[in-house]
Amino acid sequence: MEDSEALGFEHMGLDPRLLQAVTDLGWSRPTLIQEKAIPLALEGKDLLARARTGSGKTAAYAIPMLQLLLHRKATGPVVEQAVRGLVLVPTKELARQAQSMIQQLATYCARDVRVANVSAAEDSASQRAVLMEKPDVVVGTPSRILSHLQQDSLKLRDSLELLVVDEADLLFSFGFEEELKSLLW
Ligand code: AMP
C-alpha cells in the first residue's frame, strides 16, 4: 500500500545536484530507512538505525552527509579543506561498496565534495597520498583509519563533524572493539 504521507526526495530540501543523482539512479521514492533517517540527520540529530541488507541504508547516511557538506561549503565561512566526514566499515569490500554509492550520489558535486576510500589502495604510501589531499569524506576499516591517525597522515580532531559506523554489529563482532574505542574516545 502506498503511504501518501511519505516524504519524497524532492521534499527533503536536498541540493538539486543530489536530486539529479537520485533521479539518475532511478530511485523514484525513498526507502523506509531513508524516509525516516534523512530528515532527522539533516536536523543534525544523532541516529542509531537498524535495517536489513538491501534496505538502502548507505544512501540513508550518504545523502544527508553530502547535503550537510554541500550546504556548509555554500553558506559557511570559507574554511580550510579538511576531512569532515568519516565512514567506518568492517571490511574492504564494504568500504568499496560504500564509497561507490557515495560517489554515485556525489556525481554532480564531485568537485565540491571529495570521497576517498583508504582501504582501496594496498600500500600505505598510496593511501597517504590520497589523504594528503584532505578529502571531505574518508571511508575505511577501523584498523586502516587508526593506523593513519597514528602515522599522522590523517587528522580528525579539529575537523571531524560527521561520523558513520556502518554495520556496527559486524564491526564489533569482527573484533574491532579496541580499535573503535581508540578511534572514538
Ligand atoms: P544498501 O542497503 O545501501 O546496500 O542498498 C541496497 C540497494 O538498494 C542498492 O543497490 C541501492 O542502489 C538501492 N537503493 C537505495 N536506495 C534506493 C531507493 N530509494 N530506491 C530504489 N533503490 C534504492
Backbone and ligand atoms as CSV (ligand in chain L), in Angstrom:
chain,resi,resn,atom,element,x,y,z
A,1,MET,N,N,0.835,-1.197,0.000
A,1,MET,CA,C,0.000,0.000,0.000
A,1,MET,C,C,0.875,1.254,0.000
A,2,GLU,N,N,0.536,2.228,-0.826
A,2,GLU,CA,C,1.299,3.467,-0.896
A,2,GLU,C,C,1.046,4.297,0.357
A,3,ASP,N,N,2.070,4.862,0.897
A,3,ASP,CA,C,1.922,5.734,2.044
A,3,ASP,C,C,1.873,7.178,1.541
A,4,SER,N,N,0.687,7.767,1.547
A,4,SER,CA,C,0.541,9.103,0.970
A,4,SER,C,C,1.255,10.161,1.798
A,5,GLU,N,N,1.569,9.818,3.064
A,5,GLU,CA,C,2.259,10.768,3.931
A,5,GLU,C,C,3.769,10.746,3.681
A,6,ALA,N,N,4.223,9.732,2.923
A,6,ALA,CA,C,5.671,9.559,2.760
A,6,ALA,C,C,6.293,10.799,2.139
A,7,LEU,N,N,7.460,11.138,2.673
A,7,LEU,CA,C,8.170,12.318,2.206
A,7,LEU,C,C,9.077,11.930,1.045
A,8,GLY,N,N,8.794,12.481,-0.144
A,8,GLY,CA,C,9.632,12.164,-1.297
A,8,GLY,C,C,10.964,12.879,-1.213
A,9,PHE,N,N,11.951,12.420,-2.003
A,9,PHE,CA,C,13.268,13.059,-2.002
A,9,PHE,C,C,13.148,14.556,-2.312
A,10,GLU,N,N,12.189,14.885,-3.203
A,10,GLU,CA,C,12.081,16.283,-3.656
A,10,GLU,C,C,11.555,17.208,-2.558
A,11,HIS,N,N,11.045,16.627,-1.476
A,11,HIS,CA,C,10.539,17.466,-0.381
A,11,HIS,C,C,11.463,17.470,0.837
A,12,MET,N,N,12.684,17.024,0.634
A,12,MET,CA,C,13.594,16.944,1.782
A,12,MET,C,C,14.556,18.143,1.838
A,13,GLY,N,N,14.393,19.049,0.905
A,13,GLY,CA,C,15.275,20.233,0.903
A,13,GLY,C,C,16.675,19.913,0.419
A,14,LEU,N,N,16.785,18.916,-0.461
A,14,LEU,CA,C,18.113,18.496,-0.914
A,14,LEU,C,C,18.638,19.384,-2.042
A,15,ASP,N,N,19.949,19.472,-2.105
A,15,ASP,CA,C,20.620,20.197,-3.180
A,15,ASP,C,C,20.204,19.569,-4.522
A,16,PRO,N,N,19.924,20.413,-5.541
A,16,PRO,CA,C,19.479,19.876,-6.838
A,16,PRO,C,C,20.466,18.865,-7.433
A,17,ARG,N,N,21.758,19.020,-7.112
A,17,ARG,CA,C,22.740,18.064,-7.653
A,17,ARG,C,C,22.557,16.672,-7.053
A,18,LEU,N,N,22.126,16.639,-5.803
A,18,LEU,CA,C,21.861,15.332,-5.183
A,18,LEU,C,C,20.574,14.735,-5.752
A,19,LEU,N,N,19.583,15.606,-5.948
A,19,LEU,CA,C,18.309,15.119,-6.504
A,19,LEU,C,C,18.520,14.548,-7.904
A,20,GLN,N,N,19.380,15.212,-8.673
A,20,GLN,CA,C,19.650,14.730,-10.035
A,20,GLN,C,C,20.310,13.347,-9.989
A,21,ALA,N,N,21.246,13.176,-9.050
A,21,ALA,CA,C,21.927,11.877,-8.930
A,21,ALA,C,C,20.929,10.790,-8.540
A,22,VAL,N,N,20.021,11.123,-7.638
A,22,VAL,CA,C,18.988,10.165,-7.202
A,22,VAL,C,C,18.101,9.793,-8.396
A,23,THR,N,N,17.749,10.794,-9.198
A,23,THR,CA,C,16.928,10.536,-10.390
A,23,THR,C,C,17.678,9.628,-11.355
A,24,ASP,N,N,18.953,9.925,-11.575
A,24,ASP,CA,C,19.765,9.097,-12.484
A,24,ASP,C,C,19.828,7.642,-12.014
A,25,LEU,N,N,19.836,7.477,-10.686
A,25,LEU,CA,C,19.885,6.112,-10.148
A,25,LEU,C,C,18.542,5.396,-10.326
A,26,GLY,N,N,17.534,6.165,-10.707
A,26,GLY,CA,C,16.214,5.571,-10.957
A,26,GLY,C,C,15.405,5.380,-9.689
A,27,TRP,N,N,15.789,6.105,-8.637
A,27,TRP,CA,C,15.066,5.953,-7.373
A,27,TRP,C,C,13.875,6.913,-7.371
A,28,SER,N,N,12.691,6.382,-7.439
A,28,SER,CA,C,11.525,7.262,-7.506
A,28,SER,C,C,11.083,7.731,-6.124
A,29,ARG,N,N,11.374,6.944,-5.119
A,29,ARG,CA,C,10.994,7.365,-3.759
A,29,ARG,C,C,11.970,6.777,-2.739
A,30,PRO,N,N,12.049,7.421,-1.573
A,30,PRO,CA,C,12.980,6.908,-0.562
A,30,PRO,C,C,12.516,5.566,-0.014
A,31,THR,N,N,13.451,4.754,0.387
A,31,THR,CA,C,13.090,3.532,1.107
A,31,THR,C,C,12.694,3.959,2.524
A,32,LEU,N,N,12.172,3.007,3.289
A,32,LEU,CA,C,11.672,3.347,4.630
A,32,LEU,C,C,12.763,3.991,5.496
A,33,ILE,N,N,13.945,3.376,5.497
A,33,ILE,CA,C,15.006,3.923,6.369
A,33,ILE,C,C,15.439,5.310,5.882
A,34,GLN,N,N,15.421,5.513,4.583
A,34,GLN,CA,C,15.792,6.836,4.039
A,34,GLN,C,C,14.749,7.876,4.426
A,35,GLU,N,N,13.499,7.484,4.318
A,35,GLU,CA,C,12.412,8.414,4.636
A,35,GLU,C,C,12.457,8.840,6.107
A,36,LYS,N,N,12.825,7.881,6.969
A,36,LYS,CA,C,12.862,8.195,8.403
A,36,LYS,C,C,14.153,8.909,8.786
A,37,ALA,N,N,15.273,8.411,8.233
A,37,ALA,CA,C,16.570,8.890,8.734
A,37,ALA,C,C,17.029,10.211,8.131
A,38,ILE,N,N,16.765,10.418,6.842
A,38,ILE,CA,C,17.334,11.604,6.180
A,38,ILE,C,C,16.874,12.916,6.843
A,39,PRO,N,N,15.561,13.107,7.061
A,39,PRO,CA,C,15.161,14.382,7.681
A,39,PRO,C,C,15.773,14.584,9.069
A,40,LEU,N,N,15.871,13.524,9.859
A,40,LEU,CA,C,16.443,13.662,11.208
A,40,LEU,C,C,17.928,13.989,11.133
A,41,ALA,N,N,18.633,13.308,10.233
A,41,ALA,CA,C,20.074,13.570,10.086
A,41,ALA,C,C,20.300,15.005,9.609
A,42,LEU,N,N,19.421,15.477,8.736
A,42,LEU,CA,C,19.564,16.855,8.241
A,42,LEU,C,C,19.328,17.883,9.347
A,43,GLU,N,N,18.578,17.474,10.367
A,43,GLU,CA,C,18.383,18.376,11.518
A,43,GLU,C,C,19.594,18.330,12.446
A,44,GLY,N,N,20.540,17.448,12.136
A,44,GLY,CA,C,21.747,17.355,12.960
A,44,GLY,C,C,21.596,16.379,14.112
A,45,LYS,N,N,20.549,15.538,14.053
A,45,LYS,CA,C,20.345,14.567,15.140
A,45,LYS,C,C,21.311,13.392,14.994
A,46,ASP,N,N,21.711,12.836,16.120
A,46,ASP,CA,C,22.475,11.596,16.121
A,46,ASP,C,C,21.500,10.450,15.941
A,47,LEU,N,N,21.857,9.478,15.106
A,47,LEU,CA,C,20.920,8.389,14.810
A,47,LEU,C,C,21.543,7.030,15.049
A,48,LEU,N,N,20.713,6.127,15.557
A,48,LEU,CA,C,21.088,4.723,15.622
A,48,LEU,C,C,19.996,3.995,14.855
A,49,ALA,N,N,20.344,3.402,13.716
A,49,ALA,CA,C,19.308,2.807,12.870
A,49,ALA,C,C,19.617,1.338,12.625
A,50,ARG,N,N,18.549,0.573,12.526
A,50,ARG,CA,C,18.712,-0.851,12.264
A,50,ARG,C,C,17.862,-1.192,11.046
A,51,ALA,N,N,18.482,-1.784,10.045
A,51,ALA,CA,C,17.726,-2.133,8.835
A,51,ALA,C,C,18.415,-3.297,8.142
A,52,ARG,N,N,17.624,-4.022,7.348
A,52,ARG,CA,C,18.158,-5.199,6.651
A,52,ARG,C,C,19.092,-4.792,5.528
A,53,THR,N,N,19.927,-5.763,5.113
A,53,THR,CA,C,20.744,-5.580,3.923
A,53,THR,C,C,19.805,-5.297,2.751
A,54,GLY,N,N,20.188,-4.362,1.920
A,54,GLY,CA,C,19.351,-4.050,0.768
A,54,GLY,C,C,18.262,-3.045,1.061
A,55,SER,N,N,18.315,-2.464,2.271
A,55,SER,CA,C,17.264,-1.521,2.680
A,55,SER,C,C,17.530,-0.110,2.176
A,56,GLY,N,N,18.700,0.102,1.602
A,56,GLY,CA,C,19.056,1.456,1.161
A,56,GLY,C,C,19.720,2.264,2.266
A,57,LYS,N,N,20.350,1.568,3.212
A,57,LYS,CA,C,20.916,2.277,4.370
A,57,LYS,C,C,22.122,3.142,4.006
A,58,THR,N,N,22.876,2.731,2.991
A,58,THR,CA,C,24.063,3.531,2.629
A,58,THR,C,C,23.631,4.938,2.221
A,59,ALA,N,N,22.628,5.002,1.351
A,59,ALA,CA,C,22.144,6.325,0.931
A,59,ALA,C,C,21.464,7.048,2.091
A,60,ALA,N,N,20.926,6.290,3.045
A,60,ALA,CA,C,20.256,6.930,4.192
A,60,ALA,C,C,21.253,7.771,4.987
A,61,TYR,N,N,22.527,7.363,5.014
A,61,TYR,CA,C,23.503,8.240,5.684
A,61,TYR,C,C,24.280,9.097,4.689
A,62,ALA,N,N,24.448,8.572,3.447
A,62,ALA,CA,C,25.269,9.317,2.479
A,62,ALA,C,C,24.566,10.591,2.003
A,63,ILE,N,N,23.260,10.514,1.779
A,63,ILE,CA,C,22.543,11.706,1.266
A,63,ILE,C,C,22.621,12.865,2.276
A,64,PRO,N,N,22.268,12.661,3.562
A,64,PRO,CA,C,22.404,13.799,4.482
A,64,PRO,C,C,23.849,14.251,4.676
A,65,MET,N,N,24.773,13.298,4.636
A,65,MET,CA,C,26.178,13.675,4.791
A,65,MET,C,C,26.598,14.617,3.656
A,66,LEU,N,N,26.266,14.244,2.441
A,66,LEU,CA,C,26.623,15.082,1.286
A,66,LEU,C,C,25.895,16.419,1.354
A,67,GLN,N,N,24.615,16.365,1.707
A,67,GLN,CA,C,23.829,17.596,1.791
A,67,GLN,C,C,24.427,18.563,2.821
A,68,LEU,N,N,24.790,18.045,3.992
A,68,LEU,CA,C,25.338,18.914,5.037
A,68,LEU,C,C,26.677,19.501,4.607
A,69,LEU,N,N,27.494,18.698,3.932
A,69,LEU,CA,C,28.799,19.198,3.475
A,69,LEU,C,C,28.628,20.261,2.393
A,70,LEU,N,N,27.695,20.011,1.475
A,70,LEU,CA,C,27.458,20.982,0.404
A,70,LEU,C,C,26.911,22.289,0.978
A,71,HIS,N,N,25.994,22.171,1.899
A,71,HIS,CA,C,25.374,23.352,2.495
A,71,HIS,C,C,26.424,24.180,3.239
A,72,ARG,N,N,27.281,23.497,3.942
A,72,ARG,CA,C,28.317,24.174,4.706
A,72,ARG,C,C,29.257,24.928,3.770
A,73,LYS,N,N,29.618,24.263,2.670
A,73,LYS,CA,C,30.544,24.908,1.739
A,73,LYS,C,C,29.891,26.097,1.048
A,74,ALA,N,N,28.586,25.979,0.804
A,74,ALA,CA,C,27.904,27.044,0.066
A,74,ALA,C,C,27.592,28.237,0.964
A,75,THR,N,N,27.356,27.993,2.243
A,75,THR,CA,C,26.854,29.088,3.073
A,75,THR,C,C,27.789,29.492,4.216
A,76,GLY,N,N,28.659,28.593,4.610
A,76,GLY,CA,C,29.509,28.895,5.768
A,76,GLY,C,C,30.686,29.773,5.378
A,77,PRO,N,N,31.451,30.197,6.361
A,77,PRO,CA,C,32.661,30.942,6.046
A,77,PRO,C,C,33.643,30.030,5.317
A,78,VAL,N,N,34.497,30.603,4.501
A,78,VAL,CA,C,35.465,29.768,3.773
A,78,VAL,C,C,36.401,29.143,4.802
A,79,VAL,N,N,36.436,27.834,4.779
A,79,VAL,CA,C,37.304,27.149,5.741
A,79,VAL,C,C,38.294,26.284,4.981
A,80,GLU,N,N,39.368,25.976,5.663
A,80,GLU,CA,C,40.395,25.127,5.061
A,80,GLU,C,C,39.808,23.774,4.675
A,81,GLN,N,N,40.290,23.228,3.571
A,81,GLN,CA,C,39.878,21.875,3.178
A,81,GLN,C,C,40.280,20.895,4.284
A,82,ALA,N,N,39.351,20.042,4.698
A,82,ALA,CA,C,39.644,19.108,5.791
A,82,ALA,C,C,38.719,17.908,5.704
A,83,VAL,N,N,39.105,16.852,6.383
A,83,VAL,CA,C,38.235,15.671,6.449
A,83,VAL,C,C,37.132,15.966,7.467
A,84,ARG,N,N,35.893,16.038,6.987
A,84,ARG,CA,C,34.778,16.360,7.887
A,84,ARG,C,C,33.842,15.169,8.108
A,85,GLY,N,N,33.934,14.176,7.221
A,85,GLY,CA,C,33.073,13.007,7.361
A,85,GLY,C,C,33.910,11.729,7.386
A,86,LEU,N,N,33.561,10.828,8.304
A,86,LEU,CA,C,34.278,9.551,8.391
A,86,LEU,C,C,33.251,8.422,8.394
A,87,VAL,N,N,33.459,7.444,7.501
A,87,VAL,CA,C,32.568,6.278,7.446
A,87,VAL,C,C,33.399,5.049,7.792
A,88,LEU,N,N,33.077,4.429,8.920
A,88,LEU,CA,C,33.791,3.220,9.342
A,88,LEU,C,C,32.991,1.995,8.920
A,89,VAL,N,N,33.663,1.062,8.265
A,89,VAL,CA,C,33.008,-0.169,7.804
A,89,VAL,C,C,33.870,-1.372,8.210
A,90,PRO,N,N,33.272,-2.560,8.340
A,90,PRO,CA,C,34.056,-3.686,8.846
A,90,PRO,C,C,34.993,-4.345,7.831
A,91,THR,N,N,34.724,-4.229,6.531
A,91,THR,CA,C,35.576,-4.941,5.566
A,91,THR,C,C,35.933,-4.038,4.382
A,92,LYS,N,N,36.994,-4.465,3.678
A,92,LYS,CA,C,37.436,-3.740,2.479
A,92,LYS,C,C,36.344,-3.720,1.421
A,93,GLU,N,N,35.630,-4.841,1.294
A,93,GLU,CA,C,34.577,-4.936,0.291
A,93,GLU,C,C,33.440,-3.953,0.611
A,94,LEU,N,N,33.089,-3.861,1.896
A,94,LEU,CA,C,32.039,-2.905,2.270
A,94,LEU,C,C,32.518,-1.471,2.083
A,95,ALA,N,N,33.816,-1.254,2.284
A,95,ALA,CA,C,34.371,0.094,2.057
A,95,ALA,C,C,34.227,0.443,0.578
A,96,ARG,N,N,34.502,-0.527,-0.279
A,96,ARG,CA,C,34.393,-0.296,-1.724
A,96,ARG,C,C,32.941,0.021,-2.108
A,97,GLN,N,N,32.025,-0.774,-1.552
A,97,GLN,CA,C,30.603,-0.564,-1.874
A,97,GLN,C,C,30.107,0.793,-1.367
A,98,ALA,N,N,30.509,1.133,-0.140
A,98,ALA,CA,C,30.037,2.406,0.433
A,98,ALA,C,C,30.604,3.570,-0.377
A,99,GLN,N,N,31.889,3.510,-0.699
A,99,GLN,CA,C,32.477,4.608,-1.468
A,99,GLN,C,C,31.811,4.731,-2.834
A,100,SER,N,N,31.552,3.599,-3.457
A,100,SER,CA,C,30.933,3.615,-4.774
A,100,SER,C,C,29.548,4.278,-4.711
A,101,MET,N,N,28.775,3.915,-3.702
A,101,MET,CA,C,27.431,4.509,-3.554
A,101,MET,C,C,27.524,6.007,-3.287
A,102,ILE,N,N,28.434,6.387,-2.379
A,102,ILE,CA,C,28.574,7.811,-2.041
A,102,ILE,C,C,29.014,8.586,-3.284
A,103,GLN,N,N,29.932,7.972,-4.043
A,103,GLN,CA,C,30.419,8.670,-5.237
A,103,GLN,C,C,29.340,8.822,-6.309
A,104,GLN,N,N,28.495,7.815,-6.427
A,104,GLN,CA,C,27.397,7.939,-7.396
A,104,GLN,C,C,26.468,9.081,-6.990
A,105,LEU,N,N,26.211,9.184,-5.697
A,105,LEU,CA,C,25.334,10.271,-5.231
A,105,LEU,C,C,26.011,11.630,-5.370
A,106,ALA,N,N,27.345,11.615,-5.372
A,106,ALA,CA,C,28.096,12.880,-5.469
A,106,ALA,C,C,28.517,13.186,-6.908
A,107,THR,N,N,27.937,12.475,-7.868
A,107,THR,CA,C,28.336,12.648,-9.273
A,107,THR,C,C,28.360,14.104,-9.701
A,108,TYR,N,N,27.316,14.849,-9.336
A,108,TYR,CA,C,27.191,16.235,-9.822
A,108,TYR,C,C,27.821,17.266,-8.889
A,109,CYS,N,N,28.429,16.777,-7.809
A,109,CYS,CA,C,29.098,17.740,-6.917
A,109,CYS,C,C,30.480,17.213,-6.543
A,110,ALA,N,N,31.051,16.431,-7.461
A,110,ALA,CA,C,32.321,15.771,-7.163
A,110,ALA,C,C,33.459,16.772,-6.928
A,111,ARG,N,N,33.314,17.978,-7.491
A,111,ARG,CA,C,34.372,18.968,-7.274
A,111,ARG,C,C,34.261,19.581,-5.883
A,112,ASP,N,N,33.052,19.607,-5.362
A,112,ASP,CA,C,32.844,20.217,-4.047
A,112,ASP,C,C,33.003,19.241,-2.894
A,113,VAL,N,N,32.647,17.997,-3.153
A,113,VAL,CA,C,32.772,17.005,-2.076
A,113,VAL,C,C,33.558,15.812,-2.595
A,114,ARG,N,N,34.739,15.642,-2.039
A,114,ARG,CA,C,35.575,14.514,-2.476
A,114,ARG,C,C,35.539,13.385,-1.453
A,115,VAL,N,N,35.464,12.177,-1.990
A,115,VAL,CA,C,35.320,10.994,-1.139
A,115,VAL,C,C,36.480,10.049,-1.409
A,116,ALA,N,N,37.149,9.587,-0.360
A,116,ALA,CA,C,38.269,8.669,-0.557
A,116,ALA,C,C,38.080,7.413,0.281
A,117,ASN,N,N,38.494,6.312,-0.297
A,117,ASN,CA,C,38.441,5.035,0.410
A,117,ASN,C,C,39.868,4.610,0.712
A,118,VAL,N,N,40.264,4.683,1.973
A,118,VAL,CA,C,41.657,4.343,2.297
A,118,VAL,C,C,41.895,2.837,2.297
A,119,SER,N,N,40.832,2.071,2.231
A,119,SER,CA,C,41.026,0.618,2.175
A,119,SER,C,C,41.181,0.139,0.741
A,120,ALA,N,N,41.084,1.033,-0.240
A,120,ALA,CA,C,41.171,0.605,-1.640
A,120,ALA,C,C,42.617,0.297,-2.025
A,121,ALA,N,N,43.504,1.235,-1.785
A,121,ALA,CA,C,44.907,1.020,-2.175
A,121,ALA,C,C,45.565,0.080,-1.176
A,122,GLU,N,N,46.416,-0.798,-1.697
A,122,GLU,CA,C,47.068,-1.781,-0.837
A,122,GLU,C,C,48.157,-1.159,0.022
A,123,ASP,N,N,48.997,-0.324,-0.638
A,123,ASP,CA,C,50.152,0.169,0.120
A,123,ASP,C,C,49.828,1.463,0.832
A,124,SER,N,N,50.466,1.591,1.953
A,124,SER,CA,C,50.156,2.701,2.831
A,124,SER,C,C,50.622,4.031,2.239
A,125,ALA,N,N,51.641,3.993,1.361
A,125,ALA,CA,C,52.108,5.240,0.731
A,125,ALA,C,C,51.023,5.813,-0.180
A,126,SER,N,N,50.368,4.947,-0.961
A,126,SER,CA,C,49.293,5.438,-1.838
A,126,SER,C,C,48.141,5.986,-1.004
A,127,GLN,N,N,47.857,5.306,0.094
A,127,GLN,CA,C,46.772,5.787,0.956
A,127,GLN,C,C,47.130,7.148,1.546
A,128,ARG,N,N,48.413,7.300,1.917
A,128,ARG,CA,C,48.834,8.591,2.494
A,128,ARG,C,C,48.711,9.705,1.468
A,129,ALA,N,N,49.039,9.370,0.208
A,129,ALA,CA,C,48.943,10.380,-0.859
A,129,ALA,C,C,47.489,10.835,-1.008
A,130,VAL,N,N,46.570,9.890,-0.941
A,130,VAL,CA,C,45.144,10.219,-1.046
A,130,VAL,C,C,44.738,11.131,0.120
A,131,LEU,N,N,45.226,10.806,1.311
A,131,LEU,CA,C,44.829,11.573,2.497
A,131,LEU,C,C,45.451,12.965,2.533
A,132,MET,N,N,46.586,13.119,1.865
A,132,MET,CA,C,47.231,14.444,1.824
A,132,MET,C,C,46.338,15.485,1.162
A,133,GLU,N,N,45.458,15.004,0.273
A,133,GLU,CA,C,44.526,15.900,-0.428
A,133,GLU,C,C,43.376,16.345,0.459
A,134,LYS,N,N,43.320,15.801,1.660
A,134,LYS,CA,C,42.235,16.080,2.624
A,134,LYS,C,C,40.848,15.939,1.991
A,135,PRO,N,N,40.491,14.727,1.605
A,135,PRO,CA,C,39.149,14.514,1.056
A,135,PRO,C,C,38.093,14.870,2.112
A,136,ASP,N,N,36.933,15.306,1.658
A,136,ASP,CA,C,35.882,15.710,2.605
A,136,ASP,C,C,35.370,14.517,3.405
A,137,VAL,N,N,35.307,13.363,2.719
A,137,VAL,CA,C,34.803,12.151,3.383
A,137,VAL,C,C,35.831,11.037,3.208
A,138,VAL,N,N,36.133,10.355,4.300
A,138,VAL,CA,C,37.035,9.202,4.243
A,138,VAL,C,C,36.263,7.957,4.660
A,139,VAL,N,N,36.416,6.901,3.847
A,139,VAL,CA,C,35.783,5.612,4.134
A,139,VAL,C,C,36.904,4.612,4.423
A,140,GLY,N,N,36.738,3.782,5.426
A,140,GLY,CA,C,37.769,2.770,5.682
A,140,GLY,C,C,37.427,1.876,6.855
A,141,THR,N,N,38.247,0.852,7.011
A,141,THR,CA,C,38.083,-0.043,8.160
A,141,THR,C,C,38.775,0.612,9.365
A,142,PRO,N,N,38.332,0.286,10.593
A,142,PRO,CA,C,38.930,0.925,11.765
A,142,PRO,C,C,40.442,0.758,11.841
A,143,SER,N,N,40.964,-0.431,11.450
A,143,SER,CA,C,42.421,-0.615,11.579
A,143,SER,C,C,43.195,0.326,10.664
A,144,ARG,N,N,42.697,0.484,9.429
A,144,ARG,CA,C,43.374,1.401,8.487
A,144,ARG,C,C,43.306,2.840,8.991
A,145,ILE,N,N,42.125,3.208,9.450
A,145,ILE,CA,C,41.933,4.590,9.901
A,145,ILE,C,C,42.832,4.856,11.115
A,146,LEU,N,N,42.833,3.894,12.035
A,146,LEU,CA,C,43.645,4.068,13.245
A,146,LEU,C,C,45.114,4.178,12.879
A,147,SER,N,N,45.550,3.340,11.951
A,147,SER,CA,C,46.949,3.369,11.557
A,147,SER,C,C,47.310,4.721,10.947
A,148,HIS,N,N,46.424,5.296,10.149
A,148,HIS,CA,C,46.714,6.626,9.576
A,148,HIS,C,C,46.675,7.721,10.637
A,149,LEU,N,N,45.807,7.546,11.619
A,149,LEU,CA,C,45.782,8.541,12.703
A,149,LEU,C,C,47.097,8.480,13.476
A,150,GLN,N,N,47.576,7.248,13.685
A,150,GLN,CA,C,48.824,7.085,14.444
A,150,GLN,C,C,50.020,7.616,13.669
A,151,GLN,N,N,49.950,7.477,12.332
A,151,GLN,CA,C,51.064,7.974,11.497
A,151,GLN,C,C,50.935,9.469,11.215
A,152,ASP,N,N,49.844,10.049,11.701
A,152,ASP,CA,C,49.582,11.479,11.455
A,152,ASP,C,C,49.283,11.799,9.994
A,153,SER,N,N,48.995,10.781,9.198
A,153,SER,CA,C,48.615,11.069,7.805
A,153,SER,C,C,47.131,11.431,7.737
A,154,LEU,N,N,46.417,11.193,8.821
A,154,LEU,CA,C,45.012,11.578,8.903
A,154,LEU,C,C,44.813,12.309,10.225
A,155,LYS,N,N,44.203,13.490,10.112
A,155,LYS,CA,C,43.915,14.246,11.338
A,155,LYS,C,C,42.421,14.521,11.377
A,156,LEU,N,N,41.807,14.181,12.482
A,156,LEU,CA,C,40.358,14.353,12.576
A,156,LEU,C,C,39.954,15.278,13.716
A,157,ARG,N,N,40.861,15.433,14.651
A,157,ARG,CA,C,40.494,16.080,15.923
A,157,ARG,C,C,39.784,17.432,15.746
A,158,ASP,N,N,40.306,18.264,14.866
A,158,ASP,CA,C,39.720,19.604,14.761
A,158,ASP,C,C,38.707,19.744,13.641
A,159,SER,N,N,38.558,18.686,12.827
A,159,SER,CA,C,37.703,18.888,11.654
A,159,SER,C,C,36.503,17.952,11.579
A,160,LEU,N,N,36.568,16.797,12.229
A,160,LEU,CA,C,35.502,15.806,12.030
A,160,LEU,C,C,34.145,16.311,12.537
A,161,GLU,N,N,33.149,16.235,11.668
A,161,GLU,CA,C,31.805,16.668,12.047
A,161,GLU,C,C,30.785,15.548,11.925
A,162,LEU,N,N,31.028,14.618,10.983
A,162,LEU,CA,C,30.021,13.600,10.689
A,162,LEU,C,C,30.659,12.217,10.763
A,163,LEU,N,N,30.162,11.407,11.660
A,163,LEU,CA,C,30.716,10.060,11.830
A,163,LEU,C,C,29.638,9.014,11.565
A,164,VAL,N,N,29.961,8.041,10.700
A,164,VAL,CA,C,29.048,6.932,10.438
A,164,VAL,C,C,29.749,5.639,10.831
A,165,VAL,N,N,29.094,4.843,11.640
A,165,VAL,CA,C,29.609,3.499,11.949
A,165,VAL,C,C,28.662,2.534,11.243
A,166,ASP,N,N,29.062,2.105,10.048
A,166,ASP,CA,C,28.200,1.264,9.212
A,166,ASP,C,C,28.375,-0.184,9.659
A,167,GLU,N,N,27.276,-0.924,9.687
A,167,GLU,CA,C,27.318,-2.323,10.132
A,167,GLU,C,C,27.981,-2.414,11.509
A,168,ALA,N,N,27.483,-1.622,12.432
A,168,ALA,CA,C,28.107,-1.536,13.753
A,168,ALA,C,C,28.189,-2.904,14.428
A,169,ASP,N,N,27.153,-3.740,14.238
A,169,ASP,CA,C,27.183,-5.056,14.892
A,169,ASP,C,C,28.337,-5.899,14.349
A,170,LEU,N,N,28.544,-5.827,13.024
A,170,LEU,CA,C,29.657,-6.575,12.419
A,170,LEU,C,C,30.994,-6.007,12.872
A,171,LEU,N,N,31.064,-4.693,12.937
A,171,LEU,CA,C,32.315,-4.057,13.358
A,171,LEU,C,C,32.736,-4.582,14.722
A,172,PHE,N,N,31.745,-4.715,15.604
A,172,PHE,CA,C,32.093,-5.222,16.931
A,172,PHE,C,C,32.386,-6.718,16.884
A,173,SER,N,N,31.633,-7.473,16.062
A,173,SER,CA,C,31.875,-8.913,16.050
A,173,SER,C,C,33.195,-9.255,15.352
A,174,PHE,N,N,33.702,-8.389,14.516
A,174,PHE,CA,C,34.977,-8.643,13.854
A,174,PHE,C,C,36.156,-8.346,14.780
A,175,GLY,N,N,35.848,-7.990,16.016
A,175,GLY,CA,C,36.923,-7.770,16.969
A,175,GLY,C,C,37.596,-6.426,16.831
A,176,PHE,N,N,36.882,-5.487,16.253
A,176,PHE,CA,C,37.452,-4.152,16.096
A,176,PHE,C,C,37.220,-3.291,17.338
A,177,GLU,N,N,36.685,-3.922,18.383
A,177,GLU,CA,C,36.217,-3.135,19.515
A,177,GLU,C,C,37.290,-2.202,20.080
A,178,GLU,N,N,38.489,-2.770,20.284
A,178,GLU,CA,C,39.553,-1.942,20.872
A,178,GLU,C,C,39.930,-0.806,19.944
A,179,GLU,N,N,39.993,-1.131,18.625
A,179,GLU,CA,C,40.349,-0.099,17.655
A,179,GLU,C,C,39.292,0.992,17.610
A,180,LEU,N,N,38.047,0.563,17.648
A,180,LEU,CA,C,36.962,1.546,17.636
A,180,LEU,C,C,37.049,2.449,18.854
A,181,LYS,N,N,37.335,1.834,19.985
A,181,LYS,CA,C,37.423,2.631,21.214
A,181,LYS,C,C,38.563,3.639,21.113
A,182,SER,N,N,39.716,3.194,20.603
A,182,SER,CA,C,40.834,4.139,20.489
A,182,SER,C,C,40.508,5.242,19.512
A,183,LEU,N,N,39.706,4.879,18.496
A,183,LEU,CA,C,39.356,5.866,17.477
A,183,LEU,C,C,38.375,6.903,17.991
A,184,LEU,N,N,37.396,6.404,18.726
A,184,LEU,CA,C,36.253,7.250,19.044
A,184,LEU,C,C,36.362,7.959,20.380
A,185,TRP,N,N,37.216,7.443,21.255
A,185,TRP,CA,C,37.280,8.096,22.571
A,185,TRP,C,C,38.645,8.688,22.828
L,1,AMP,P1,P,22.124,-0.779,0.691
L,1,AMP,O1,O,21.114,-1.238,1.688
L,1,AMP,O2,O,22.656,0.579,0.995
L,1,AMP,O3,O,23.211,-1.780,0.456
L,1,AMP,O4,O,21.347,-0.596,-0.711
L,1,AMP,C1,C,20.813,-1.688,-1.398
L,1,AMP,C2,C,20.402,-1.350,-2.803
L,1,AMP,O5,O,19.266,-0.505,-2.805
L,1,AMP,C3,C,21.470,-0.626,-3.625
L,1,AMP,O6,O,21.615,-1.322,-4.840
L,1,AMP,C4,C,20.894,0.746,-3.886
L,1,AMP,O7,O,21.262,1.199,-5.176
L,1,AMP,C5,C,19.402,0.502,-3.812
L,1,AMP,N1,N,18.623,1.675,-3.350
L,1,AMP,C6,C,18.958,2.527,-2.368
L,1,AMP,N2,N,18.016,3.468,-2.190
L,1,AMP,C7,C,17.037,3.204,-3.093
L,1,AMP,C8,C,15.775,3.823,-3.416
L,1,AMP,N3,N,15.344,4.888,-2.763
L,1,AMP,N4,N,15.037,3.289,-4.412
L,1,AMP,C9,C,15.474,2.181,-5.072
L,1,AMP,N5,N,16.645,1.544,-4.833
L,1,AMP,C10,C,17.428,2.049,-3.844
